[in-house]
Each structure stands twice: as structure tokens, then as C-alpha cells.
Amino acid sequence: MRKLKIKTGATVEVIAGADKGKQGTVLAINSDTLKVRVQGVRMQTHYEQEGLKQIEGFIDYSNIKLVKQAAAKKKAAKKASKNA
């Protein structure tokens, strides 16, 4: 598993391909194949029981650049209760 600079929730811009110039939020990352799913990019039509659905497809990690890193999650501080 590789450590990637882009994390889920980060804002990225597509720098190559048919969707060049579009910005979106990273929805999913596959670190084995270096593919990223970005909101609103590479829309694909899938047929399901409810009807046609538009979902995002994966694009290559090298075709995106980081615009804004995802906000870091704050860890809850442990509070030691003192019984005096």
C-alpha cells in the first residue's frame, strides 16, 4: 500500500483528460491501482432497478492536482477524572 498525498475529502483539479479544468472533492481512492474517484468528474451511466443513475468513475492519480487539503480530524482529548 502506497502513501499518497491526496486524501479522501480533499479538493482537487483535473489536469488532463476530457474533464480537464474541473474541480471536485475526492470521494474514494484505490491505492493499489492509483485511481481516484472525484465528485462530478468522469460521469458514467448505470442502469439499476430504480432506473438510470449517473455515478463518478475512477481517473488516474497522475491526472489530478491538489487544490485544498481535507480538514484534519481532531482527536478527542482524554480527560483524566481525579477523585479527590
Secondary structure, 3 states (H helix, E strand, C coil): CCCCCCCCCCEEEECCCCCCCCEEEEEEEECCCCEEEECCCCEEEEEECCEEEEEECEEEHHHEEEEECCCCCCCCCCCCCCCC
